[in-house]
Amino acid sequence: MQTSSSARADLRVVTNQAPPLTGHNVVTADTALTEGVLRHGTQETLDSIVGLGAEAGSAEAREHGQLANEHHPELVPYDRYGHRIDEVAFHPSWHWLMERAVGHGLAATPWEEQAEGAQHAHLRRAAGFMAWSHTEPGHGCPISMTYAAVPALRADEAIAKEWTPLLASRRYDPGVRNPSEKLGALAGMGMTEKQGGSDVRANVTRAQPSGGLDGTYTLHGHKWFTSAPMNDVFLVLAQTDGGVTCFVVPRVLPDGTRNQLDVVRLKDKLGNRSNASSELEMDGTVAVRLGDEGRGVRTIIEMVAATRLDCVLGSASLMRRAVSEASWHVTHRSAFGSRLVDKPLMQNVVADLAVESEAATALALRLASAVDGLADPHEAALRRIALPLAKFWVCKRTPMMVAEALECLGGNGYVEESVMPLLYREAPLNSVWEGSGNVNALDVLRALGREPEVLDAWITEVGRARGGDARLDRAIEDTLALIGSLMGEPEAMERGARRLASRMAAVLQGSLLVRFAPPEVADIFCASRLSPSYDGVLGALDGGDLRAVVERTTPTLG
């Protein structure tokens, strides 16, 4: 028996599926973000990124994000005539995303704005970076490195004066050309090598003085992991007679010829697939020394600090995008007789995801505001200790959080069209780049051991919430006791570095939520994350106003 056309049409009627989460403003729909911007900035700061938020939540931006990940960058070592060019070809959607990210001032723009007297330039940029990363996280890498290069370049006033205006430009001008002919430029970095990884002092790339009056060197070596090889300038570490030294390596030399910078291959990565990460060979590559010989790590550390901040911002953005998709889905999907969002257990899961996201957002924006205030000793010291804490904790929490959010969508979350697999592949990245978990936990120990003011800054910051929640007060005392028990015992200190970093970060997040978040959010955080028995399982909350937290985090259109 043949099926009638009307019956076939009935089979194709779609019900009980969540509509696409497009056409919403990712800034105004994110209450934690908007409250954080207003807390540390002004209404004008917030208003300046509302347009960005609308574009980031558009169907067009979401489509470009998907396309940039479906069509991976391709290495083009030679042109059609056989000339070695070492270029990377990107899909047009990559350039669409890059053009808007640069145009919205998310690269190095805030450094120039701050120099001109802007009060909240880094906060504005941080919030915009978090919001725009909802479109697609991979292209944030060259944007982040461009932002981070400027404080390192300031080690040499002449070099900074040459490059900063181009890096701070709002004009995206791709292509391998003389920087003097470009409207804007992008920066990258080359630190790690195959035999050393994070141990950059084990680098074997050599820098030899070229012998001219211009003070240039030539580099000879292999860099194991250099993202965005199409960028215009790179900060590179190499060995000199004086030790590890930082160098500025332009893609194109002042006379218009291409620098000797060979792209050996592009990395085949788990995620971040829209972004080209490469291995580079240098043999006679022209470079200019940045800072003193033997001071390379100290010179480039400001770039590392800024990219670590962006790792926190990027992870907080991934969390927010994931919980937005999860809360949106359960609000529009029904099962077993009622909406998923009305099921007590699903409420528990989504509320827990929302609290995790809000805690990450609060800490990320607090760090960004500290960059605006580095002239203040407290802000500078807080940034020094809170940055590796946040890099360790927020980035470490992201994979489990995104996995749980994916599960809220069930099978729908496991297909590429849902965007959840993209977020899941991206989730571990920020915990690996710019120092893995162990590197950042050890950096916390290094700061505590060498810079007493950083512990004072942490105590002062979390102390501002004392008396607001008894559980937080106990957690502060317990953490100080833990620090006291480990100090002076190097082996025990290193063995307990992760436990200490976790506690210090969670207490710092809790203090921010107790001070600034709604009571229902702070209550859930303190009852769970600050409990000595907390096992990290999401969706195992024991009480709290779960519905209010879910409603606070669920996006609305318009």
C-alpha positions in Angstrom: 0.0 0.0 0.0 1.4 3.4 -1.0 1.6 6.2 1.5 -0.6 9.1 0.7 1.0 12.5 0.1 -0.9 13.9 3.1 0.5 11.2 5.4 4.0 11.8 4.0 3.6 15.5 4.7 2.6 14.6 8.3 5.8 12.7 8.7 7.8 15.8 7.8 6.1 18.1 10.4 8.7 19.0 13.0 7.6 19.5 16.6 9.3 19.7 19.9 12.6 20.9 18.6 14.3 24.1 20.0 14.5 26.9 17.4 17.9 28.1 16.4 19.6 30.4 18.9 20.2 33.2 16.5 19.1 36.8 16.3 19.9 37.5 19.9 22.3 40.0 21.4 25.0 38.0 23.2 26.0 41.1 25.2 22.6 42.2 26.5 21.4 38.6 26.9 24.3 37.9 29.2 23.3 39.4 32.6 26.6 38.4 34.3 28.6 40.1 31.6 26.6 43.3 31.5 26.6 43.6 35.3 30.4 43.0 35.4 31.0 45.7 32.8 28.9 48.2 34.7 30.6 47.1 38.0 34.1 47.8 36.7 33.3 50.3 34.0 30.5 52.6 33.0 27.3 52.6 31.0 29.3 54.1 28.1 31.6 51.1 28.3 28.7 48.7 28.0 27.0 50.7 25.3 30.1 50.6 23.1 29.9 46.8 22.7 26.1 46.4 22.3 26.4 46.6 18.5 29.2 43.9 18.6 26.9 41.7 20.7 24.1 42.0 18.1 26.4 41.1 15.3 27.9 38.2 17.2 24.5 36.6 17.8 23.3 37.0 14.2 22.6 34.0 11.9 25.2 35.4 9.5 28.0 35.4 12.1 27.1 31.9 13.2 27.2 30.6 9.6 30.6 32.2 9.1 31.8 30.5 12.2 30.7 27.1 11.0 32.2 27.6 7.6 35.5 28.7 8.9 35.8 25.5 10.8 34.5 23.2 8.0 37.0 24.6 5.5 40.4 24.4 7.1 43.4 26.6 6.2 45.7 25.2 3.6 49.5 25.6 3.3 50.6 27.0 -0.1 54.4 26.5 -0.1 54.9 27.5 -3.8 53.1 29.7 -6.2 52.1 28.6 -9.7 55.5 29.6 -11.1 57.5 27.6 -8.6 58.5 30.5 -6.3 58.6 29.6 -2.6 56.0 31.8 -0.9 55.1 29.9 2.3 51.5 31.3 2.6 48.4 29.9 4.1 45.0 30.1 2.3 41.9 30.7 4.4 38.2 30.4 3.6 36.4 33.8 3.1 34.5 33.2 6.3 37.8 33.4 8.2 38.5 36.8 6.7 34.9 37.9 7.5 35.4 37.1 11.1 38.9 38.6 11.3 37.8 41.8 9.6 35.1 42.4 12.2 37.1 41.3 15.2 39.8 43.9 14.2 37.2 46.4 13.4 35.6 46.1 16.8 38.9 47.0 18.4 39.6 43.5 19.8 43.3 43.4 18.7 45.8 45.9 20.1 43.5 48.9 20.1 43.1 49.3 23.9 46.8 50.0 24.4 46.5 53.1 22.2 43.2 54.1 23.7 44.6 53.8 27.2 47.6 55.9 26.2 45.2 58.6 25.0 43.4 58.6 28.4 40.6 56.0 28.0 39.6 54.7 31.5 38.3 51.3 30.7 39.8 50.3 27.4 41.0 46.8 28.5 37.7 46.0 30.2 35.8 47.0 27.1 38.0 44.9 24.9 37.8 41.9 27.3 34.0 42.0 27.3 33.9 42.4 23.6 36.4 39.6 23.1 34.2 37.3 25.2 31.1 38.2 23.3 32.6 38.1 19.9 34.2 34.6 20.6 30.6 33.3 20.5 30.9 33.4 16.8 33.9 31.1 16.5 36.9 30.8 18.9 39.7 29.9 16.5 40.2 33.3 15.0 40.7 34.7 18.5 44.2 33.4 18.5 45.8 35.9 16.1 43.6 38.6 17.6 44.9 37.7 21.1 48.6 37.6 20.1 48.3 41.0 18.4 46.8 42.4 21.6 49.5 40.8 23.7 52.5 41.9 21.6 52.3 45.6 22.5 53.4 45.4 26.2 56.4 43.3 25.2 57.3 45.6 22.3 57.6 48.4 24.8 60.9 47.0 26.0 62.3 49.0 23.1 60.8 52.4 22.5 61.7 52.7 18.9 60.4 49.2 18.0 57.2 49.9 19.9 56.7 53.2 18.1 57.2 51.4 14.7 54.7 48.6 15.3 52.1 49.7 17.8 50.0 52.0 15.5 49.7 49.2 12.9 48.8 46.5 15.5 46.3 48.9 17.2 44.6 49.7 13.9 40.9 48.8 13.4 41.7 47.9 9.7 42.2 44.3 8.8 44.7 44.2 5.9 45.7 40.6 5.2 48.5 39.6 2.8 52.3 39.4 2.8 53.4 43.0 2.0 55.7 45.6 3.3 54.2 46.9 6.6 54.7 50.5 5.5 52.1 49.8 2.8 49.5 48.3 5.1 46.6 49.8 7.0 46.9 47.4 9.9 49.1 44.5 11.0 48.9 41.3 13.2 51.5 39.8 15.5 52.4 36.3 16.5 54.9 34.5 18.7 57.4 31.7 18.4 58.7 30.3 21.7 58.4 26.5 21.9 60.7 24.0 20.3 60.3 20.2 19.8 62.9 19.3 22.4 61.7 21.7 25.1 58.0 22.7 24.9 57.3 24.9 27.9 61.0 24.8 28.9 62.0 27.6 26.6 65.4 27.8 28.2 66.1 24.5 26.5 65.7 26.2 23.1 68.5 25.6 20.6 67.6 28.2 17.9 70.6 30.4 17.5 70.8 34.1 16.9 74.0 35.5 15.3 74.8 39.2 15.0 74.7 40.1 11.3 77.7 42.5 11.8 76.0 45.5 10.3 75.4 48.9 12.0 71.6 48.3 12.2 72.0 45.8 15.1 70.2 43.0 13.3 70.7 39.3 13.9 70.1 36.2 11.8 68.2 33.2 13.3 68.8 29.6 12.7 66.4 27.0 14.1 63.0 25.3 14.2 60.0 26.5 16.0 57.6 23.7 17.0 54.3 25.6 17.4 53.7 29.0 15.9 50.1 29.9 15.2 48.9 32.3 12.6 52.0 32.2 10.3 50.4 34.7 8.0 50.8 37.4 10.6 53.0 40.4 9.9 55.5 40.2 12.8 56.5 37.6 15.4 58.2 37.8 18.8 60.7 34.9 18.8 63.0 33.5 21.5 66.6 32.4 20.5 69.9 31.7 22.1 72.7 34.3 22.0 76.1 34.3 23.8 74.2 36.1 26.6 71.5 33.4 26.9 67.8 33.3 25.8 66.9 36.5 24.0 63.8 37.9 22.5 63.7 39.1 18.9 61.3 40.8 16.5 60.9 38.9 13.2 59.0 40.7 10.4 57.4 38.7 7.7 58.5 41.2 5.1 61.7 43.2 5.4 61.9 47.0 5.0 63.1 46.7 1.4 60.0 44.8 0.5 61.7 41.3 0.3 60.2 38.4 2.1 62.1 37.3 5.2 63.4 33.7 5.3 60.5 32.1 7.2 59.7 28.7 6.0 56.3 27.1 7.0 57.2 23.4 7.3 53.7 22.1 7.9 50.4 23.0 9.5 49.4 21.1 12.7 46.5 18.7 12.5 44.9 19.7 15.8 42.0 18.3 17.9 40.2 21.7 17.8 40.9 25.3 16.9 40.8 24.0 13.3 39.9 27.3 11.6 43.3 28.7 12.9 46.5 27.7 11.2 49.2 26.5 13.6 52.5 25.8 12.1 56.1 24.6 12.4 58.6 27.2 11.2 62.1 26.8 10.0 64.5 29.8 10.1 67.9 29.8 8.3 69.3 33.2 8.0 66.0 34.8 9.1 66.5 38.5 9.8 65.6 39.6 13.3 65.9 42.6 15.6 66.8 42.2 19.2 64.1 43.2 21.7 65.5 43.9 25.1 68.9 42.8 26.4 70.6 39.6 25.6 69.8 36.9 28.1 66.6 38.6 29.2 64.3 37.0 26.6 61.9 35.3 29.0 61.6 38.5 31.1 61.0 40.5 27.9 58.3 38.3 26.4 56.6 37.5 29.7 54.3 40.5 29.3 53.1 39.0 26.1 52.5 35.7 27.8 50.6 37.4 30.6 48.3 39.1 28.1 47.7 35.9 26.2 47.0 34.1 29.4 44.3 36.6 30.2 42.8 35.9 26.8 42.8 32.2 27.6 40.7 32.9 30.6 38.4 35.2 28.6 38.1 32.6 25.8 37.3 29.8 28.3 34.7 32.0 30.0 33.2 32.7 26.6 33.1 29.0 25.7 31.3 28.3 29.0 28.8 31.0 28.4 28.0 29.9 24.8 27.7 26.3 26.1 25.3 27.1 28.9 23.3 29.4 26.6 22.7 26.5 24.2 21.9 24.2 27.0 19.4 26.5 28.8 17.8 27.5 25.4 17.3 23.8 24.5 15.8 22.7 27.8 13.5 25.7 27.8 12.0 24.7 24.4 12.1 20.9 24.6 9.6 18.7 26.4 9.9 15.1 27.6 7.8 12.9 29.8 4.9 15.3 29.9 6.5 18.6 30.6 9.3 21.0 29.5 12.8 19.8 30.4 13.5 23.1 32.2 10.7 22.2 34.6 12.3 18.9 35.6 14.0 19.2 39.0 17.1 17.3 38.0 17.5 19.2 34.7 17.1 22.4 36.6 19.9 21.3 38.9 22.2 20.6 36.0 21.6 23.9 34.2 21.7 26.0 37.3 25.1 24.4 38.2 26.3 25.2 34.7 25.1 28.7 35.0 26.9 29.3 38.3 30.1 27.9 36.9 29.8 30.3 33.9 29.0 33.3 36.1 31.9 32.6 38.4 34.3 32.4 35.4 32.9 35.7 33.9 33.2 37.5 37.2 36.8 36.5 37.6 37.7 37.2 33.9 36.3 40.8 34.0 38.0 41.5 37.4 41.3 40.5 35.8 40.6 42.8 32.8 39.8 45.7 35.1 43.1 45.1 36.8 44.9 45.7 33.5 43.3 49.1 33.3 44.7 49.9 36.7 48.2 48.4 36.7 49.6 51.7 38.0 47.9 50.8 41.3 50.2 48.5 43.3 47.2 46.4 44.5 45.9 45.9 41.0 49.4 45.0 39.7 50.0 42.5 42.5 46.5 41.0 42.2 46.9 40.5 38.5 50.3 38.8 39.1 48.7 36.1 41.4 45.2 35.9 40.0 46.2 35.5 36.4 47.9 32.1 36.8 45.1 31.1 39.3 42.4 31.9 36.8 44.3 30.4 33.9 44.7 27.2 35.9 41.2 27.0 37.3 38.8 28.4 34.7 40.5 26.7 31.8 40.7 23.4 33.7 36.9 23.6 34.5 35.9 24.3 30.9 36.0 20.8 29.3 33.9 19.1 31.9 31.5 22.0 31.9 31.1 22.0 28.1 30.7 18.2 28.1 27.8 18.5 30.6 26.2 21.2 28.5 26.4 19.1 25.4 24.7 16.3 27.3 21.7 18.5 28.0 21.0 18.5 24.3 21.2 14.7 24.2 21.8 13.3 20.7 21.1 16.7 19.2 24.2 18.0 20.9 26.4 15.3 19.4 25.9 16.5 15.8 28.0 19.2 14.2 25.1 21.4 13.3 24.4 22.0 17.0 27.8 23.7 17.4 28.3 21.8 20.6 31.0 19.4 19.1 33.0 22.5 18.0 32.8 23.9 21.6 33.8 20.5 23.0 36.8 20.2 20.8 37.8 23.7 21.7 37.3 23.3 25.4 40.7 21.8 26.4 42.8 24.2 24.3 43.1 27.2 26.7 44.3 24.9 29.5 47.2 23.7 27.2 48.3 26.9 25.5 50.4 29.6 27.3 51.4 27.1 30.0 49.5 24.0 30.9 47.9 23.3 34.2 51.1 22.3 36.0 53.0 25.3 34.6 50.5 27.8 35.9 50.1 26.0 39.3 53.9 26.2 39.7 53.8 29.9 38.6 51.4 30.5 41.6 54.1 29.0 43.9 56.8 31.1 42.2 54.8 34.2 42.8 54.0 33.4 46.4 57.7 32.6 47.1 59.3 35.6 45.4 56.7 38.3 45.7 55.2 38.7 49.2 52.9 41.5 48.0 50.9 39.0 45.8 49.6 37.1 48.8 48.7 40.4 50.5 46.8 41.4 47.4 44.9 38.1 47.4 44.1 38.4 51.1 42.9 42.0 50.6 40.8 41.1 47.6 39.0 38.1 49.1 38.8 40.0 52.5 36.5 42.5 50.9 33.8 39.9 51.1 34.4 38.8 54.7 31.2 38.6 56.7 29.1 38.2 53.6 28.9 34.4 53.9 30.2 32.2 56.7 31.2 29.4 54.2 33.4 31.8 52.4 34.9 33.1 55.6 35.8 29.5 56.6 37.2 28.8 53.1 39.5 31.8 53.4 40.8 30.7 56.7 41.3 27.1 55.5 43.2 28.3 52.4 45.5 30.5 54.5 46.1 27.5 56.7 46.9 25.4 53.7 49.4 28.0 52.4 51.0 28.1 55.9 51.3 24.3 56.0 53.0 24.1 52.6 55.4 27.1 52.8 58.9 26.2 53.5 58.5 22.6 52.3 59.5 22.7 48.6 58.6 19.1 47.8 55.2 19.3 49.6 54.6 22.7 48.1 55.1 21.4 44.5 53.1 18.2 45.2 50.2 20.3 46.5 50.4 23.1 43.9 47.2 22.1 42.1 45.2 21.8 45.3 46.4 25.2 46.4 45.7 26.9 43.1 42.3 25.3 43.0 41.4 26.6 46.4 42.8 30.0 46.0 41.0 30.5 42.7 37.6 29.1 44.0 37.8 31.4 47.0 38.6 34.4 44.8 35.6 33.6 42.6 33.4 33.1 45.7 34.4 36.4 47.1 33.4 38.2 43.9 30.1 36.4 43.7 29.3 37.2 47.4 30.0 40.8 46.8 28.4 41.3 43.4 26.2 38.4 42.3 22.5 37.8 43.2 22.2 35.9 46.5 20.9 32.8 44.7 24.1 32.5 42.6 26.5 33.2 45.5 24.6 30.8 47.8 24.9 27.9 45.3 28.6 28.6 44.7 29.5 28.8 48.3 27.5 25.7 49.2 29.1 23.7 46.5 32.6 24.9 45.4 33.7 26.0 48.8 32.5 22.9 50.6 35.4 20.6 51.8 33.5 17.7 50.4 32.9 19.1 46.9 33.6 16.4 44.4 33.2 18.5 41.2 30.1 16.6 39.9 27.8 19.1 38.1 24.1 18.8 38.7 24.5 17.5 42.3 23.4 20.7 44.1 21.7 20.3 47.4 19.1 23.1 47.4 19.1 26.7 46.3 16.8 28.8 44.1 17.6 26.8 41.0 14.8 28.2 38.8 15.9 31.8 39.4 19.4 30.9 38.3 18.3 29.1 35.2 16.0 32.0 34.2 18.9 34.5 34.8 21.1 32.6 32.3 18.6 31.7 29.6 19.0 33.9 26.5 16.1 35.9 25.1 15.7 37.0 21.5 15.7 40.6 20.5 
